[in-house]
Amino acid sequence: MPQAIVDVMATSAGSEPVRHHIVPRHMLARFANDDGRLTVVRQTPQRKVLRRQAPANVGTHGRFYSYQDEHGIWQHELETGPLSSLDGAGSAALDTIIRFGIEADAASHMRLSDAELVERAKLQLFIASLMVRTAGFRENWDASAMPTLVAYMRARLQEKHASGDISDETHALLLRTLETPDRLRLKPPRLRHHASLVPLIENVATRLHLDTLVGVRRFAKPLLLTGEEPVVVFPSTDLARGCAAGVFFASGDEPVEFWRPPDELSAQIEARLQTVAGIAVAADPHTAVLMFNADTDDGGKLAYMTSQVQPEGLAGLMNMLVAVGSAWVAGRDDCDLMGLLVESVPGARSPSARPIPQR
């Protein structure tokens, strides 16, 4: 692991436990209206527009990365330790990259960041945490574990049968078992998501740090929004295939097998990340942070495409992919897509309407 990442992860924090933010409040605050409040379009379980929402109240999950020990006492060290540290480092890193976009005149074309190694590591660590700390990532992890395990068992069964190690009767019996719904059950270890979080962030951040260049596009108008899945992963130059990290890891010809032991799981995640063409995330309504895999042809092509496309086109693509993958999106009323999403909700209030009381 690069020393720059080790240094950042070693930072400690000791704040009191709070509700876990999928998207940290300091990042959400960057997308607020001039009054410091957000407009939120909640897409599930029921479409609804919420106006004048405080960043501290958007997208929170109670005790999402807390757990009860053997004495029934809630432990919060993941939230008060590494996640808090990463959020603090991420806030400063976003300030730096946004300022770079302004100073480098990144409005006409993408500009590659000239940040020092440690500063780049802070940004990539923070983006790595945004990729894997979400509820959607956890859901994809759990949903894909059994299908990938069954696929693995079926492949091994076919190999044994082809080599003559098992009879036709045994092969047929075991195949019926694998193909019968609910005949197999996977009992995952308790707190698997909690135990895997920090190694997962380090694993993803290391590959981003080693494999990608960081670029910035700056928009004159507030064109970007954010959401529950703020990071878009591009597996190739086919921009329509951009998706959230959880979807990326759980799909494709060789999906990550989340039931694997930690070392094997880490190796699979690393191998999968090396196939990524690029990653995009909105730092604020005016700033798109773009990372490209410099070792792949697709990464180079994606860098060129996102540098040349018109601002409205790039922002619209990023917004749509975030909206498709997120249970909620948030942003400013003067963001064009935000306005369209609000208008698409029956009975949505106009910005001048009486605010919806917060619960």
The 8 nearest C-alpha neighbors of each residue, nearest first, counted from 0:
[[1, 205, 2, 4, 5, 201, 202, 3],
 [2, 0, 3, 4, 5, 205, 208, 209],
 [1, 3, 5, 4, 6, 0, 117, 7],
 [4, 2, 117, 6, 1, 5, 120, 7],
 [3, 5, 7, 6, 2, 1, 120, 8],
 [4, 6, 2, 8, 3, 7, 9, 1],
 [7, 5, 3, 9, 4, 8, 2, 10],
 [6, 8, 4, 9, 5, 10, 3, 121],
 [9, 7, 5, 10, 6, 4, 81, 85],
 [10, 8, 6, 7, 5, 11, 81, 4],
 [11, 9, 8, 7, 84, 6, 12, 81],
 [12, 10, 80, 84, 9, 81, 13, 8],
 [13, 11, 80, 84, 79, 14, 83, 10],
 [12, 14, 79, 80, 15, 11, 83, 76],
 [15, 13, 79, 12, 16, 83, 80, 17],
 [14, 16, 17, 79, 13, 75, 78, 12],
 [17, 15, 79, 75, 14, 78, 18, 76],
 [18, 16, 19, 15, 78, 61, 62, 79],
 [17, 19, 61, 60, 59, 62, 20, 16],
 [18, 20, 60, 59, 63, 61, 17, 62],
 [21, 19, 59, 23, 22, 58, 18, 60],
 [20, 22, 133, 58, 23, 59, 19, 227],
 [21, 23, 20, 24, 227, 27, 26, 129],
 [24, 22, 20, 26, 25, 21, 27, 86],
 [23, 25, 27, 54, 26, 55, 28, 22],
 [26, 24, 28, 23, 27, 90, 29, 54],
 [27, 25, 24, 28, 23, 29, 22, 90],
 [26, 28, 24, 29, 30, 25, 54, 23],
 [27, 29, 25, 31, 30, 26, 54, 24],
 [28, 30, 27, 283, 26, 31, 25, 284],
 [31, 29, 330, 28, 27, 283, 284, 331],
 [32, 30, 37, 36, 35, 28, 331, 29],
 [31, 33, 331, 34, 35, 36, 37, 30],
 [32, 34, 35, 31, 36, 331, 37, 30],
 [33, 35, 32, 36, 31, 51, 37, 53],
 [36, 34, 31, 32, 33, 28, 37, 53],
 [37, 35, 51, 31, 52, 53, 32, 34],
 [38, 36, 31, 52, 51, 330, 32, 39],
 [37, 39, 50, 330, 329, 51, 49, 331],
 [40, 38, 329, 49, 328, 48, 37, 41],
 [41, 39, 48, 328, 327, 47, 42, 49],
 [40, 42, 327, 47, 46, 43, 39, 48],
 [41, 43, 46, 326, 327, 45, 40, 44],
 [44, 42, 45, 326, 46, 41, 327, 47],
 [43, 45, 42, 46, 41, 326, 47, 327],
 [46, 44, 43, 42, 47, 41, 326, 48],
 [47, 45, 42, 41, 43, 344, 44, 40],
 [46, 48, 41, 40, 45, 49, 344, 42],
 [49, 47, 40, 39, 347, 41, 341, 50],
 [50, 48, 39, 38, 40, 355, 47, 52],
 [49, 51, 38, 52, 354, 39, 355, 37],
 [52, 50, 36, 37, 38, 354, 53, 49],
 [51, 53, 37, 36, 50, 54, 38, 49],
 [52, 54, 36, 55, 56, 37, 51, 57],
 [55, 53, 24, 56, 57, 28, 27, 52],
 [54, 56, 53, 24, 57, 59, 20, 27],
 [57, 55, 54, 53, 59, 58, 52, 24],
 [58, 56, 54, 59, 55, 53, 52, 20],
 [57, 59, 21, 20, 56, 60, 227, 22],
 [58, 60, 20, 19, 57, 18, 21, 56],
 [61, 59, 19, 63, 18, 62, 20, 58],
 [60, 62, 18, 63, 19, 59, 17, 65],
 [63, 61, 65, 64, 18, 19, 60, 66],
 [64, 62, 61, 60, 65, 19, 18, 66],
 [63, 65, 62, 193, 77, 78, 66, 19],
 [66, 64, 62, 75, 74, 63, 73, 77],
 [67, 65, 74, 73, 68, 64, 75, 62],
 [66, 68, 73, 71, 72, 74, 69, 65],
 [67, 69, 71, 70, 72, 66, 73, 74],
 [68, 70, 71, 67, 72, 73, 66, 74],
 [71, 69, 68, 72, 67, 73, 74, 66],
 [70, 72, 67, 68, 69, 73, 66, 74],
 [73, 71, 67, 70, 68, 74, 69, 66],
 [72, 74, 67, 66, 71, 68, 75, 65],
 [73, 75, 66, 65, 67, 76, 72, 68],
 [76, 74, 65, 78, 77, 16, 79, 73],
 [75, 77, 79, 80, 78, 74, 65, 81],
 [78, 76, 80, 75, 79, 81, 82, 64],
 [79, 77, 82, 76, 75, 80, 83, 64],
 [78, 80, 76, 83, 14, 77, 13, 16],
 [79, 81, 12, 77, 76, 83, 78, 11],
 [80, 82, 84, 83, 77, 85, 78, 8],
 [83, 81, 85, 78, 84, 80, 86, 77],
 [82, 84, 86, 79, 85, 80, 81, 78],
 [85, 83, 81, 87, 82, 86, 12, 11],
 [84, 86, 82, 88, 87, 83, 89, 125],
 [85, 87, 89, 83, 84, 88, 90, 82],
 [86, 88, 84, 90, 89, 85, 83, 91],
 [87, 89, 85, 91, 86, 90, 121, 92],
 [90, 88, 86, 92, 125, 87, 91, 85],
 [89, 91, 93, 87, 92, 88, 86, 94],
 [90, 92, 94, 88, 89, 93, 95, 87],
 [93, 91, 89, 95, 122, 94, 90, 88],
 [94, 92, 96, 90, 95, 91, 97, 89],
 [95, 93, 91, 97, 92, 96, 98, 90],
 [94, 96, 92, 98, 93, 97, 99, 91],
 [95, 97, 99, 93, 98, 94, 100, 92],
 [98, 96, 100, 94, 99, 95, 93, 286],
 [97, 99, 95, 101, 96, 100, 94, 102],
 [100, 98, 96, 102, 97, 101, 103, 95],
 [101, 99, 97, 105, 103, 98, 102, 217],
 [100, 102, 98, 99, 104, 103, 97, 105],
 [101, 103, 99, 104, 100, 98, 105, 97],
 [102, 104, 100, 105, 101, 99, 110, 98],
 [105, 103, 101, 106, 102, 100, 107, 217],
 [104, 106, 217, 216, 100, 109, 110, 108],
 [107, 105, 217, 104, 218, 108, 216, 219],
 [106, 108, 105, 109, 104, 216, 217, 306],
 [109, 107, 306, 105, 106, 307, 110, 216],
 [108, 110, 306, 216, 215, 105, 214, 111],
 [109, 111, 214, 215, 105, 112, 108, 216],
 [112, 110, 214, 213, 113, 215, 109, 212],
 [113, 111, 114, 214, 213, 110, 215, 99],
 [112, 114, 111, 115, 99, 213, 119, 110],
 [115, 113, 112, 119, 118, 116, 117, 96],
 [114, 116, 118, 117, 119, 113, 120, 112],
 [115, 117, 119, 118, 120, 114, 3, 121],
 [118, 116, 120, 3, 119, 115, 121, 4],
 [119, 117, 121, 115, 120, 116, 114, 122],
 [118, 120, 116, 122, 117, 121, 114, 115],
 [121, 119, 117, 123, 118, 122, 4, 124],
 [122, 120, 124, 118, 119, 123, 88, 92],
 [121, 123, 92, 125, 119, 120, 124, 89],
 [124, 122, 126, 120, 125, 121, 204, 127],
 [125, 123, 204, 127, 121, 126, 122, 120],
 [124, 126, 89, 128, 122, 123, 127, 85],
 [125, 127, 129, 123, 128, 124, 122, 130],
 [128, 126, 124, 130, 204, 125, 129, 200],
 [127, 129, 125, 130, 126, 200, 131, 132],
 [130, 128, 126, 127, 131, 132, 125, 230],
 [129, 131, 127, 128, 244, 230, 132, 126],
 [132, 130, 128, 133, 129, 136, 127, 244],
 [133, 131, 129, 128, 130, 21, 136, 134],
 [134, 132, 136, 135, 21, 131, 137, 228],
 [133, 135, 137, 136, 138, 132, 21, 227],
 [136, 134, 138, 133, 137, 139, 245, 228],
 [135, 137, 245, 139, 133, 134, 138, 131],
 [136, 138, 140, 134, 135, 139, 141, 133],
 [137, 139, 135, 141, 140, 136, 142, 134],
 [140, 138, 142, 136, 245, 141, 137, 143],
 [139, 141, 137, 138, 143, 142, 136, 257],
 [142, 140, 138, 139, 144, 143, 137, 145],
 [141, 143, 139, 140, 144, 138, 145, 146],
 [144, 142, 146, 140, 141, 145, 139, 249],
 [143, 145, 257, 141, 147, 258, 146, 142],
 [144, 146, 148, 147, 143, 149, 185, 142],
 [147, 145, 149, 148, 143, 144, 150, 142],
 [148, 146, 150, 149, 145, 144, 256, 151],
 [147, 149, 145, 151, 150, 146, 144, 152],
 [150, 148, 152, 146, 151, 147, 153, 145],
 [151, 149, 147, 153, 148, 152, 146, 154],
 [150, 152, 148, 154, 149, 153, 147, 155],
 [153, 151, 149, 155, 154, 150, 156, 148],
 [152, 154, 156, 150, 155, 151, 149, 157],
 [153, 155, 157, 151, 156, 152, 150, 158],
 [156, 154, 158, 152, 157, 153, 159, 151],
 [157, 155, 153, 159, 154, 158, 152, 160],
 [156, 158, 160, 154, 155, 159, 161, 153],
 [159, 157, 155, 161, 156, 160, 162, 154],
 [160, 158, 164, 156, 162, 157, 161, 165],
 [159, 161, 157, 163, 165, 158, 162, 164],
 [160, 162, 158, 163, 159, 157, 164, 165],
 [163, 161, 159, 160, 164, 158, 165, 157],
 [162, 164, 160, 161, 165, 159, 166, 158],
 [165, 163, 159, 162, 160, 166, 161, 158],
 [166, 164, 160, 163, 159, 169, 170, 167],
 [167, 165, 169, 168, 170, 160, 163, 164],
 [166, 168, 170, 169, 171, 165, 160, 172],
 [169, 167, 171, 166, 170, 172, 165, 173],
 [170, 168, 172, 166, 171, 167, 173, 165],
 [169, 171, 167, 173, 168, 172, 174, 166],
 [170, 172, 174, 168, 169, 173, 167, 175],
 [173, 171, 169, 175, 174, 170, 168, 176],
 [174, 172, 176, 170, 175, 171, 169, 177],
 [173, 175, 171, 177, 176, 172, 170, 178],
 [176, 174, 178, 172, 173, 177, 179, 171],
 [177, 175, 173, 179, 174, 178, 182, 172],
 [176, 178, 174, 175, 179, 173, 149, 183],
 [177, 179, 175, 176, 174, 180, 182, 149],
 [178, 180, 176, 177, 182, 175, 181, 183],
 [179, 181, 182, 178, 183, 177, 176, 184],
 [182, 180, 183, 179, 184, 178, 177, 176],
 [183, 181, 180, 179, 176, 184, 177, 178],
 [184, 182, 181, 185, 177, 180, 176, 179],
 [183, 185, 186, 181, 182, 145, 187, 180],
 [184, 186, 187, 145, 183, 144, 258, 148],
 [185, 187, 184, 188, 189, 258, 145, 183],
 [188, 186, 185, 189, 191, 258, 190, 141],
 [189, 187, 191, 190, 186, 192, 185, 258],
 [188, 190, 191, 187, 192, 186, 193, 194],
 [191, 189, 193, 192, 194, 188, 66, 195],
 [190, 192, 194, 189, 193, 188, 195, 187],
 [193, 191, 195, 190, 194, 196, 137, 64],
 [194, 192, 190, 196, 195, 191, 64, 77],
 [193, 195, 191, 192, 196, 190, 197, 198],
 [194, 196, 192, 193, 198, 199, 197, 191],
 [195, 197, 199, 193, 198, 194, 192, 200],
 [196, 198, 200, 199, 195, 201, 194, 81],
 [199, 197, 201, 200, 195, 196, 202, 194],
 [198, 200, 202, 196, 197, 201, 195, 203],
 [199, 201, 197, 203, 128, 202, 198, 127],
 [202, 200, 198, 204, 199, 203, 205, 197],
 [201, 203, 199, 205, 200, 204, 198, 206],
 [202, 204, 200, 206, 205, 201, 127, 199],
 [205, 203, 124, 207, 201, 127, 206, 202],
 [206, 204, 208, 202, 207, 203, 201, 0],
 [205, 207, 209, 208, 203, 204, 210, 202],
 [208, 206, 204, 210, 211, 205, 209, 203],
 [207, 209, 205, 206, 210, 204, 211, 120],
 [210, 208, 206, 207, 205, 211, 1, 204],
 [209, 211, 207, 292, 206, 208, 293, 294],
 [212, 210, 292, 291, 207, 290, 293, 208],
 [211, 213, 291, 290, 293, 214, 292, 210],
 [214, 212, 290, 112, 111, 289, 211, 291],
 [213, 215, 111, 289, 110, 112, 288, 290],
 [216, 214, 288, 109, 110, 287, 100, 289],
 [215, 217, 109, 105, 287, 286, 106, 108],
 [216, 218, 106, 286, 105, 285, 100, 215],
 [219, 217, 285, 220, 106, 286, 310, 216],
 [218, 220, 285, 217, 221, 106, 222, 310],
 [219, 221, 218, 222, 285, 284, 334, 333],
 [222, 220, 284, 285, 334, 223, 219, 333],
 [221, 223, 334, 284, 220, 314, 285, 335],
 [224, 222, 284, 314, 221, 318, 285, 281],
 [223, 225, 330, 329, 284, 318, 30, 222],
 [226, 224, 329, 229, 328, 330, 281, 321],
 [227, 225, 328, 229, 228, 327, 325, 329],
 [226, 228, 325, 327, 229, 326, 21, 328],
 [229, 227, 325, 226, 230, 321, 243, 324],
 [228, 230, 226, 225, 227, 321, 280, 231],
 [231, 229, 280, 228, 279, 130, 243, 232],
 [230, 232, 279, 243, 242, 278, 241, 280],
 [233, 231, 278, 242, 241, 243, 244, 277],
 [232, 234, 241, 277, 235, 276, 278, 275],
 [235, 233, 275, 276, 232, 274, 241, 277],
 [236, 234, 276, 237, 233, 297, 275, 238],
 [235, 237, 301, 297, 238, 300, 276, 233],
 [238, 236, 235, 239, 240, 233, 241, 234],
 [239, 237, 240, 241, 236, 233, 235, 316],
 [238, 240, 237, 241, 320, 316, 242, 233],
 [241, 239, 238, 237, 242, 233, 234, 235],
 [240, 242, 233, 232, 239, 238, 231, 320],
 [243, 241, 231, 232, 240, 246, 247, 320],
 [242, 244, 231, 246, 245, 232, 228, 324],
 [245, 243, 247, 246, 130, 232, 248, 242],
 [246, 244, 136, 248, 247, 139, 243, 249],
 [245, 247, 249, 244, 243, 248, 250, 242],
 [248, 246, 244, 245, 250, 249, 243, 242],
 [247, 249, 245, 255, 246, 250, 254, 244],
 [248, 250, 254, 246, 247, 255, 143, 245],
 [251, 249, 254, 247, 248, 246, 252, 253],
 [252, 250, 253, 254, 249, 247, 248, 255],
 [251, 253, 254, 250, 249, 255, 271, 248],
 [252, 254, 251, 255, 250, 271, 249, 256],
 [255, 253, 249, 250, 251, 248, 252, 256],
 [254, 256, 248, 249, 267, 257, 268, 253],
 [257, 255, 258, 147, 259, 144, 254, 264],
 [256, 258, 259, 144, 255, 140, 264, 143],
 [257, 259, 256, 144, 260, 148, 187, 264],
 [258, 260, 264, 257, 256, 263, 261, 262],
 [261, 259, 263, 262, 264, 258, 257, 265],
 [262, 260, 264, 263, 265, 259, 195, 266],
 [263, 261, 265, 264, 260, 266, 259, 267],
 [262, 264, 266, 265, 260, 261, 259, 267],
 [265, 263, 261, 267, 259, 266, 262, 260],
 [266, 264, 262, 268, 263, 267, 261, 269],
 [265, 267, 263, 269, 264, 268, 270, 262],
 [268, 266, 270, 264, 269, 265, 255, 271],
 [269, 267, 271, 265, 270, 266, 272, 264],
 [270, 268, 266, 272, 267, 271, 265, 273],
 [269, 271, 267, 273, 268, 272, 266, 274],
 [272, 270, 268, 273, 269, 274, 267, 248],
 [273, 271, 269, 274, 275, 270, 268, 206],
 [272, 274, 270, 271, 275, 269, 206, 210],
 [273, 275, 272, 271, 276, 234, 270, 295],
 [276, 274, 234, 272, 273, 277, 233, 235],
 [277, 275, 298, 235, 297, 292, 234, 233],
 [276, 278, 291, 233, 290, 275, 292, 298],
 [277, 279, 232, 290, 231, 289, 233, 291],
 [280, 278, 289, 231, 288, 230, 290, 232],
 [281, 279, 230, 288, 287, 229, 282, 231],
 [280, 282, 287, 283, 286, 288, 223, 225],
 [283, 281, 286, 287, 280, 93, 288, 284],
 [282, 284, 286, 29, 285, 281, 30, 223],
 [285, 283, 223, 221, 222, 30, 286, 224],
 [286, 284, 218, 221, 283, 217, 222, 220],
 [287, 285, 217, 283, 282, 216, 281, 284],
 [288, 286, 281, 216, 215, 280, 282, 289],
 [289, 287, 215, 280, 279, 214, 281, 286],
 [290, 288, 279, 214, 278, 213, 215, 287],
 [289, 291, 213, 278, 277, 212, 211, 214],
 [292, 290, 277, 211, 298, 212, 293, 276],
 [291, 293, 211, 298, 276, 210, 294, 277],
 [292, 294, 295, 211, 298, 291, 299, 210],
 [295, 293, 292, 210, 296, 298, 299, 211],
 [296, 294, 298, 297, 293, 292, 299, 276],
 [295, 297, 299, 298, 300, 294, 293, 276],
 [298, 296, 300, 276, 295, 299, 236, 235],
 [299, 297, 276, 292, 291, 301, 295, 296],
 [298, 300, 302, 296, 301, 297, 293, 303],
 [299, 301, 297, 303, 302, 298, 304, 296],
 [302, 300, 304, 298, 303, 299, 236, 297],
 [303, 301, 299, 300, 305, 304, 306, 298],
 [302, 304, 306, 300, 301, 305, 307, 299],
 [305, 303, 301, 307, 306, 302, 308, 300],
 [304, 306, 302, 308, 307, 303, 301, 313],
 [307, 305, 109, 108, 303, 304, 308, 302],
 [306, 308, 304, 305, 303, 108, 309, 109],
 [309, 307, 305, 306, 304, 313, 312, 310],
 [308, 310, 312, 311, 313, 307, 306, 305],
 [311, 309, 313, 312, 314, 218, 308, 106],
 [310, 312, 314, 309, 313, 315, 222, 308],
 [313, 311, 315, 309, 310, 314, 316, 308],
 [312, 314, 316, 310, 315, 311, 308, 317],
 [315, 313, 317, 311, 316, 312, 223, 222],
 [314, 316, 318, 312, 313, 317, 311, 319],
 [317, 315, 313, 319, 314, 318, 312, 320],
 [316, 318, 314, 320, 315, 319, 321, 313],
 [319, 317, 315, 321, 316, 320, 314, 322],
 [318, 320, 322, 316, 321, 317, 323, 315],
 [321, 319, 323, 317, 322, 318, 316, 324],
 [320, 322, 318, 324, 319, 323, 229, 325],
 [321, 323, 319, 325, 320, 324, 318, 328],
 [324, 322, 320, 321, 325, 319, 326, 242],
 [323, 325, 321, 322, 228, 243, 320, 242],
 [326, 324, 227, 228, 327, 322, 226, 323],
 [325, 327, 42, 43, 227, 41, 324, 328],
 [328, 326, 41, 325, 42, 40, 226, 227],
 [327, 329, 226, 40, 225, 39, 322, 227],
 [330, 328, 39, 225, 38, 226, 224, 37],
 [329, 331, 224, 30, 38, 37, 31, 225],
 [330, 332, 32, 333, 334, 31, 30, 38],
 [331, 333, 334, 338, 337, 38, 330, 32],
 [332, 334, 331, 335, 221, 338, 337, 222],
 [335, 333, 222, 337, 331, 332, 221, 336],
 [336, 334, 338, 337, 333, 339, 222, 332],
 [335, 337, 339, 338, 334, 340, 315, 318],
 [338, 336, 340, 334, 335, 339, 341, 332],
 [337, 339, 341, 335, 336, 340, 332, 342],
 [340, 338, 336, 342, 341, 337, 343, 335],
 [341, 339, 343, 337, 342, 338, 336, 344],
 [342, 340, 338, 343, 339, 344, 337, 347],
 [341, 343, 339, 340, 344, 338, 347, 345],
 [342, 344, 340, 341, 339, 345, 347, 338],
 [343, 345, 342, 347, 341, 346, 46, 47],
 [346, 344, 347, 343, 342, 47, 46, 341],
 [345, 347, 344, 348, 342, 47, 48, 343],
 [348, 346, 344, 345, 48, 341, 349, 342],
 [349, 347, 352, 346, 350, 48, 351, 353],
 [348, 350, 352, 351, 347, 341, 353, 342],
 [351, 349, 352, 348, 332, 50, 353, 354],
 [352, 350, 349, 353, 348, 354, 50, 51],
 [353, 351, 349, 350, 348, 354, 355, 50],
 [352, 354, 355, 351, 348, 350, 349, 50],
 [355, 353, 50, 356, 352, 51, 49, 351],
 [354, 356, 50, 49, 357, 353, 51, 52],
 [357, 355, 354, 358, 49, 50, 51, 353],
 [358, 356, 355, 52, 49, 56, 354, 51],
 [357, 356, 56, 355, 52, 49, 57, 53]]
